[in-house]
Structure formats: C-alpha cells, structure tokens
C-alpha cells in the first residue's frame, strides 16, 4: 500500500503565524512515517506558499523561521490551482510558472493537514479554497470555521442552547463606543477589551477607566475589524476541554486543563514564552528535536485539576463537558476543537468563553491525559483526524446531476 501524501500547512498571513509554525513542526515530527509521506508547505506573511527539497528540507528546521532570502532561494514557490488541482484521482500543488521556467513542477497531495491559527487559516477562507477541489482536509469545514472564528456569533449560538455567556458589547471598526454607554450596559470598570477574530490571547486589555478603554479599542481595532468589550470576571479561573468524534461515531471529551495565568488573564507571553521545564513536552517527538520545539506545550497548566474531582467541582466538570459536546454538535465541528470556559472562583458562576477550532499543538496534551478510548498521543490524534477528513469527504461531497433533481434547464450536448 502506497503512503498518503499529506501536505502540512504552517505559518499563514495572520498574527498567529509563529504559533502556527510551532504546531506544524510538531505535526511533521509526529505523523506516522509508515503511513504518510508528509511534507511542509510554508505560507509566509504575504500569503505566498513554499515547499522545500525532499532531502535536508530547511522548512523542517525551526532555526530557519522566518525564512530569510538565502533560505528562500532553497525553496520553491507553489500555489493551489483552484479549478485544476485534481488530476488522475489525486490533487496537486504546482510551481508558480514564469515564461522562462517551462512546464510547472507538480507535488502530489492526498490530504491536507492545516496547522494554521487565526484569520485566513481558521476563518473558513482556506477551507473554502480546498473544498472547491474536494480535497480531504483535517479539522472543521467552511461553516464550522467561519462561525467559531467569530467569537460574538459563537456566543450567540451558545446562549441559544442555554449555555451561560459573558455580557458583551461588539464594536466594529469605524464605529464609536462611548465609555458611558459601555459601562451602562456591562456594569462598571474594570472592563476587558479583546479582538473578536484573533486568538492566542493577542491584543487583550484590562481597562480601568474611560481613557484606557478608548486607547484599548484603538489598539484592538488596528489588529482586528471588531472588538469585544466585556465585564471583568473577578477571581477568574479558566477551564478548557477539547472535543472530537471517534471512528465509531461517539463524541468524547479530553482531559480538562486549568491554564496558568499571570495577573488577570492568560496572555500570549504566558502561553508561548514561558515554561520549558522537564516533563512538559508530552508525547516524545524525536529526542533533540522535541527540545527545539518549545512553546505551545511548555506552558504551565494543570490537567484534570484536583478541584474538579469531587463534589461541586465534579458537577461543574460534567456540565462543562456536556456543554462542550452540545456546541460541538450544534456547530457541526470536526477535528479536535478546544472549548474554553471561565469561572468566578468566589461565586461559582461559570460562562462559555470561546472555541478554538485548531488549538495549538492540536491540544494533543489534553488527549494524552484523557480517559479510556479517548486517550491518545499526537501521532494517533493526527491519524484519526486524517481518517475523519477522508471519511467525511466520501460521505458528504458527491457530484450532483441537476437533471436527477428536476433542475435541468439546458439540454445536454455531445
């Protein structure tokens, strides 16, 4: 049996470019070489796609990011030719042709694993281009991605399911929000201001007065087209849980994590630039290479925290899992999305926060600590995601003849 050619997309033109590189490099190390011929496809900050040579590929080495001009001379620029990517039962990336290069070079693809975070990679844009060719793509599809990237819309869906959500004011770029109006709707300062479409805790501000609110909105709306203003939850504790569907159709949840935080929120620095101690890398990804891939899974966190193991804590854990699975089903998600909740430790009140459809490292450390049949390492998780993508394609995407459905207008010729 021939190996499946898997294109691992990493990078991307978003503020989460660097985090995506880390996730992609981890995936490349973990994919089973007996089953897959995996290769990196680097998407730079300008949206250009690059592949490297088969031997000594610089895109597999973290030290080459971001690629400088010397490194790019060792790479080949490619594109996904929508409308002609599928030929002879496979899909193909091809070089960006210029008149003096002759026929473009082609690279076979049997499935795509997007290790992309943030806008463009997680908003349905990429998934739409790939869906136009019918290629198997791991993770959620166009609809699920488009909804979950929009934090405010996701919260509206959650509220419709009876899931508690944080009161929110949505401010779009070009709109003006007066501090008095925000305070009147949300209570009193302090308030939190954060981007609506970005992730990785980028651009999150805690503001204590009207002047700070105005400055925070200006900053967020430089990064994003919309901002969310929310009340500050005192005594905040965050709990996250991932969800996926097994091959037998059963929906399962991962271990619950309590992320570490410094101050009032779990910021980018705490997530990706802290940690590094022993015992935090999870599944081994290749000895010395694992040490080079510090970042996402080095963040300090408690898995299956003790306060959720009995009494009211166990009841809360069960509620979080049930609501996470309800949102997973309602939004038709696939892959391994992570759902985040916030708890007021003093009062016990809890709220749905947001969904990360492609979490850093695919949240594999949560599945390593899961129970029973849900438990798996990164290699098994990626294998299941790729199998799911191929099965989903077989079951949902089929050519339709309009004549069979009574929709024919024009006569067939030839």
C-alpha positions as MATLAB code, in Angstrom:
seq = 'XXXXXXXXXXXXXXXXXXXXXXXXXXXXXXXXXXXXXXXXXXXXXXXXXXXXXXXXXXXXXXXXXXXXXXXXXXXXXXXXXXXXXXXXXXXXXXXXXXXXXXXXXXXXXXXXXXXXXXXXXXXXXXXXXXXXXXXXXXXXXXXXXXXXXXXXXXXXXXXXXXXXXXXXXXXXXXXXXXXXXXXXXXXXXXXXXXXXXXXXXXXXXXXXXXXXXXXXXXXXXXXXXXXXXXXXXXXXXXXXXXXXXXXXXXXXXXXXXXXXXXXXXXXXXXXXXXXXXXXXXXXXXXXXXXXXXXXXXXXXXXXXXXXXXXXXXXXXXXXXXXXXXXXXXXXXXXXXXXXXXXXXXXXXXXXXXXXXXXXXXXXXXXXXXXXXXXXXXXXXXXXXXXXXXXXXXXXXXXXXXXXXXXXXXXXXXX';
ca = [
       0.000    0.000    0.000;
       1.451    3.352   -1.016;
       1.840    6.111    1.534;
      -0.569    9.034    1.550;
       0.985   12.351    0.597;
      -0.004   14.781    3.364;
       0.628   18.494    2.948;
       1.093   20.097    6.381;
       0.275   23.795    6.033;
       2.031   26.038    8.550;
       2.612   29.754    9.048;
      -0.014   31.858    7.320;
      -0.720   35.586    6.920;
      -2.081   36.189   10.423;
      -0.939   37.479   13.787;
      -0.669   33.826   14.875;
       1.866   32.940   12.183;
       4.641   31.948   14.601;
       2.400   29.763   16.751;
       1.227   28.014   13.580;
       4.820   27.216   12.657;
       5.305   25.507   16.019;
       2.145   23.436   15.600;
       3.109   22.450   12.059;
       6.625   21.370   13.026;
       5.255   19.242   15.837;
       2.792   17.596   13.453;
       5.527   16.815   10.934;
       7.556   15.062   13.627;
       4.551   13.094   14.901;
       2.903   11.860   11.676;
       3.462    8.133   11.211;
       6.164    7.732    8.514;
       4.943    4.199    7.792;
       1.573    5.584    6.614;
       2.255    9.099    5.392;
       4.659   10.916    3.143;
       4.240   14.206    4.998;
       5.846   17.413    3.784;
       5.685   21.026    4.998;
       4.038   23.775    2.972;
       5.084   27.093    4.444;
       2.715   30.028    3.914;
       4.503   33.302    4.579;
       3.160   36.561    5.940;
       2.391   37.753    2.401;
       0.319   34.624    1.714;
       2.852   33.011   -0.621;
       3.181   29.205   -0.496;
       6.602   27.490   -0.388;
       7.870   23.902   -0.399;
      11.382   22.609    0.130;
      13.500   19.803   -1.299;
      12.901   16.227   -0.184;
      16.364   15.920    1.354;
      17.551   18.375    4.007;
      14.391   20.407    3.760;
      15.010   23.745    5.541;
      11.291   24.042    6.319;
      11.582   21.179    8.817;
      14.067   23.077   10.978;
      12.756   25.669   13.417;
      16.017   27.621   13.113;
      15.087   28.617    9.562;
      11.983   30.554   10.606;
      11.174   33.114    9.463;
      12.993   32.188    6.223;
      15.393   34.869    5.022;
      16.191   35.447    1.365;
      19.064   32.969    1.411;
      16.757   30.256    2.757;
      14.024   31.097    0.250;
      16.471   30.513   -2.584;
      16.483   26.870   -1.451;
      12.678   26.751   -1.606;
      10.147   26.526   -4.406;
       7.125   28.794   -4.583;
       3.898   26.900   -5.299;
       0.165   27.568   -5.462;
      -3.102   25.680   -5.165;
      -4.674   25.917   -8.636;
      -8.400   26.110   -7.857;
     -10.268   24.580  -10.767;
      -7.438   22.279  -11.807;
      -5.830   20.941   -8.632;
      -7.316   17.448   -9.055;
      -5.923   15.205  -11.757;
      -5.827   11.443  -12.096;
      -7.527   10.873   -8.730;
      -5.051   12.991   -6.746;
      -4.566   16.649   -6.018;
      -1.526   18.678   -6.973;
       0.319   21.744   -5.849;
       2.262   23.287   -8.682;
       5.040   25.792   -9.047;
       4.243   29.400   -9.832;
       5.039   29.340  -13.532;
       7.016   32.042  -15.331;
       7.730   32.077  -19.091;
      11.361   31.012  -18.751;
      10.658   28.056  -16.439;
       8.692   25.985  -18.927;
       6.216   23.415  -17.555;
       5.414   23.861  -13.857;
       6.608   21.261  -11.385;
       3.843   19.432   -9.513;
       3.658   17.998   -5.977;
       1.121   15.265   -5.225;
      -1.335   15.724   -2.342;
      -3.738   13.097   -0.962;
      -4.840   15.044    2.133;
      -4.200   18.396    3.782;
      -3.446   18.973    7.459;
      -3.795   22.700    8.225;
      -1.693   23.648   11.247;
      -2.844   27.240   10.864;
      -4.234   29.522   13.536;
      -6.137   32.796   13.306;
      -7.703   34.622   10.410;
      -7.380   33.077    6.952;
      -6.356   29.721    8.432;
      -9.272   29.325   10.848;
     -11.993   31.533    9.345;
     -13.129   29.271    6.503;
     -11.192   31.110    3.785;
      -8.582   28.398    3.309;
     -11.138   25.631    3.824;
     -13.292   27.117    1.046;
     -10.441   27.081   -1.453;
      -9.603   23.489   -0.593;
     -13.254   22.412   -0.561;
     -13.644   23.770   -4.096;
     -11.349   20.951   -5.208;
     -12.819   18.305   -2.883;
      -9.539   17.505   -1.161;
      -9.700   15.809    2.269;
      -8.888   18.483    4.883;
      -8.385   17.691    8.566;
     -10.301   19.817   11.046;
     -13.592   21.643   10.768;
     -15.065   22.681    7.427;
     -16.021   26.041    5.994;
     -19.141   26.584    8.103;
     -17.683   25.485   11.422;
     -14.567   27.582   10.941;
     -16.477   30.677    9.833;
     -18.733   30.571   12.885;
     -16.152   29.765   15.542;
     -13.680   32.442   14.420;
     -16.432   34.989   15.146;
     -16.414   34.925   18.950;
     -19.576   37.013   19.265;
     -21.604   34.838   16.883;
     -20.389   31.694   18.647;
     -21.561   33.132   21.971;
     -24.986   33.830   20.444;
     -25.258   30.158   19.445;
     -24.146   29.096   22.923;
     -26.770   31.322   24.542;
     -29.443   29.795   22.290;
     -28.522   26.394   23.757;
     -28.960   27.675   27.300;
     -25.221   27.906   27.957;
     -24.223   30.873   30.168;
     -22.233   33.547   28.314;
     -20.497   36.756   29.343;
     -22.384   40.018   28.601;
     -20.652   41.574   25.606;
     -20.627   44.737   23.537;
     -19.400   44.252   19.960;
     -17.598   47.260   18.447;
     -16.802   47.202   14.731;
     -14.024   49.187   13.121;
     -15.368   52.602   12.206;
     -17.935   52.582   14.994;
     -17.657   54.707   18.111;
     -18.297   53.370   21.593;
     -18.682   55.847   24.394;
     -17.355   54.655   27.728;
     -20.539   55.718   29.472;
     -22.620   53.550   27.143;
     -20.365   50.534   27.673;
     -20.426   50.883   31.431;
     -24.197   51.323   31.391;
     -24.618   48.031   29.536;
     -21.916   45.995   31.274;
     -21.768   47.374   34.776;
     -18.692   49.213   35.943;
     -14.956   49.303   35.374;
     -12.713   47.399   35.102;
     -13.582   46.001   31.665;
     -11.827   43.674   29.255;
     -11.276   44.577   25.603;
     -10.163   41.895   23.131;
     -10.235   41.171   19.379;
     -13.291   39.380   18.028;
     -11.487   37.312   15.387;
      -7.960   36.781   16.732;
      -6.735   34.107   19.118;
      -3.680   33.248   21.227;
      -4.707   35.999   23.677;
      -3.258   38.617   21.334;
      -4.441   42.179   21.939;
      -6.250   41.566   25.248;
      -6.529   44.632   27.519;
      -7.879   45.212   31.013;
      -9.052   48.825   31.347;
      -9.845   50.771   34.493;
     -11.316   53.989   33.102;
     -12.724   55.730   30.039;
      -9.335   56.899   28.766;
      -7.888   53.396   28.927;
     -10.995   51.995   27.206;
     -10.588   54.392   24.293;
      -6.888   53.538   23.941;
      -7.562   49.788   24.135;
     -10.258   49.948   21.456;
      -7.927   51.882   19.173;
      -5.224   49.271   19.667;
      -7.507   46.255   19.142;
      -9.142   47.768   16.058;
      -5.726   48.186   14.487;
      -5.321   44.416   14.782;
      -8.872   43.313   14.056;
     -12.025   44.567   12.360;
     -14.101   44.145   15.535;
     -13.554   44.285   19.275;
     -15.384   42.765   22.228;
     -15.901   44.687   25.457;
     -16.799   42.553   28.463;
     -17.027   42.921   32.233;
     -14.054   41.783   34.256;
     -14.756   38.469   35.960;
     -13.308   38.630   39.442;
     -11.457   35.623   40.885;
     -11.174   34.284   37.344;
     -10.266   30.656   36.725;
     -10.182   29.257   33.183;
     -11.003   25.685   32.223;
     -10.531   24.282   28.725;
     -11.649   20.987   27.222;
     -11.261   19.548   23.721;
     -13.875   17.501   21.855;
     -13.643   15.042   18.959;
     -15.568   12.228   17.303;
     -14.160    8.706   17.358;
     -14.237    6.408   14.340;
     -17.277    4.628   15.820;
     -19.206    7.921   15.840;
     -19.045    8.507   19.584;
     -18.276   12.074   20.668;
     -15.738   12.234   23.518;
     -14.035   14.910   25.575;
     -10.425   15.256   26.617;
      -8.907   15.960   29.991;
      -9.832   19.372   31.360;
      -6.990   21.827   31.786;
      -6.644   24.826   34.057;
      -4.165   27.134   32.307;
      -1.708   29.107   34.367;
      -2.109   32.827   34.242;
      -0.161   35.815   35.412;
      -2.282   38.684   36.619;
      -5.843   38.934   35.342;
      -5.632   36.999   32.079;
      -3.857   34.208   30.256;
      -1.739   36.212   27.843;
       0.441   35.346   24.847;
       3.681   35.524   26.846;
       2.392   33.097   29.464;
       1.144   30.716   26.782;
       4.105   30.564   24.442;
       7.192   32.113   26.001;
       7.137   30.552   29.455;
       7.809   27.089   30.785;
      10.479   24.840   29.391;
      10.962   22.693   32.436;
      11.252   18.913   32.323;
       8.198   16.736   31.929;
       6.111   19.231   29.953;
       6.635   18.124   26.375;
       4.051   15.336   26.383;
       4.484   12.676   23.718;
       8.081   12.312   22.544;
       8.571   13.882   19.152;
      12.068   12.774   18.357;
      14.553   13.446   21.152;
      16.637   16.547   20.456;
      14.061   17.873   18.010;
      11.432   17.910   20.737;
      13.606   20.218   22.804;
      13.827   22.594   19.843;
      10.067   22.746   19.546;
       9.464   24.517   22.844;
       6.475   26.769   23.032;
       2.888   25.710   22.997;
       3.110   22.601   25.152;
       5.673   24.161   27.506;
       3.077   26.481   29.036;
       2.330   25.722   32.660;
      -1.059   24.096   33.180;
      -2.857   21.685   35.464;
      -4.510   18.717   33.763;
      -7.595   17.220   35.413;
      -7.161   19.647   38.324;
      -7.914   18.321   41.780;
     -10.707   20.809   42.481;
     -12.817   19.190   39.715;
     -12.567   15.630   41.019;
     -15.307   15.578   43.624;
     -18.355   17.364   44.996;
     -19.368   20.624   43.322;
     -16.183   20.574   41.257;
     -17.068   17.222   39.698;
     -20.553   18.549   38.898;
     -19.006   21.596   37.229;
     -16.668   19.392   35.187;
     -19.612   17.327   33.968;
     -21.510   20.490   32.982;
     -18.531   21.853   31.044;
     -18.130   18.571   29.161;
     -21.829   18.342   28.307;
     -21.999   21.909   27.033;
     -18.777   21.493   25.072;
     -20.244   18.462   23.289;
     -23.518   20.321   22.663;
     -21.675   23.168   20.933;
     -19.514   20.696   19.000;
     -22.675   19.116   17.589;
     -24.612   22.352   17.027;
     -21.774   23.934   15.032;
     -21.024   20.722   13.062;
     -17.374   20.754   14.140;
     -14.768   18.131   13.343;
     -11.113   17.675   14.191;
     -10.186   18.473   17.765;
     -11.537   21.921   18.716;
     -10.890   23.218   22.211;
     -13.699   24.967   24.092;
     -12.819   27.497   26.773;
     -14.838   28.403   29.845;
     -14.415   30.980   32.615;
     -15.371   30.529   36.268;
     -15.729   33.048   39.074;
     -13.973   31.094   41.790;
     -15.603   33.156   44.521;
     -19.230   32.718   43.415;
     -19.043   29.534   41.353;
     -20.693   31.242   38.371;
     -19.320   29.976   35.069;
     -19.504   31.137   31.458;
     -18.679   29.891   27.994;
     -15.837   31.981   26.552;
     -14.834   30.855   23.043;
     -13.926   27.992   20.725;
     -10.501   27.406   19.274;
     -11.155   25.175   16.220;
      -7.444   24.470   15.644;
      -5.776   24.746   19.054;
      -2.022   24.934   19.433;
      -0.418   21.504   19.062;
      -3.951   20.286   18.217;
      -4.412   20.146   22.017;
      -2.816   16.687   21.986;
      -1.593   17.019   25.593;
      -5.275   17.095   26.619;
      -5.882   13.808   24.825;
      -2.819   12.159   26.359;
      -4.480   12.715   29.736;
      -7.988   11.708   28.596;
      -9.782    8.625   29.843;
     -10.437    5.216   28.251;
     -10.837    5.104   24.465;
     -10.485    8.883   24.155;
      -6.847    8.736   25.224;
      -4.213    9.101   22.506;
      -0.914   10.781   21.752;
      -0.234   13.205   18.938;
       0.549   10.503   16.359;
      -2.753    8.738   16.990;
      -4.653   12.011   17.114;
      -3.359   13.170   13.728;
      -4.051    9.739   12.249;
      -7.658    9.933   13.469;
      -8.079   13.481   12.113;
      -6.861   12.476    8.652;
      -9.073    9.361    8.614;
     -12.032   11.520    9.633;
     -11.297   14.012    6.839;
     -11.246   11.282    4.199;
     -14.413    9.645    5.532;
     -16.225   12.979    5.710;
     -15.307   13.684    2.104;
     -16.618   10.285    0.974;
     -19.902   10.704    2.810;
     -20.731   14.344    2.079;
     -19.232   15.521   -1.190;
     -20.681   13.881   -4.287;
     -21.268   15.263   -7.793;
     -24.911   16.114   -8.450;
     -26.669   15.889  -11.810;
     -29.361   18.649  -11.870;
     -31.488   16.517  -14.191;
     -31.857   13.892  -11.446;
     -33.390   16.506   -9.133;
     -35.660   18.146  -11.669;
     -33.425   21.202  -12.001;
     -32.359   20.826  -15.626;
     -32.824   23.857  -17.891;
     -30.297   23.372  -20.667;
     -30.160   20.280  -22.901;
     -27.064   18.131  -22.653;
     -24.978   18.104  -25.824;
     -22.411   15.692  -27.087;
];
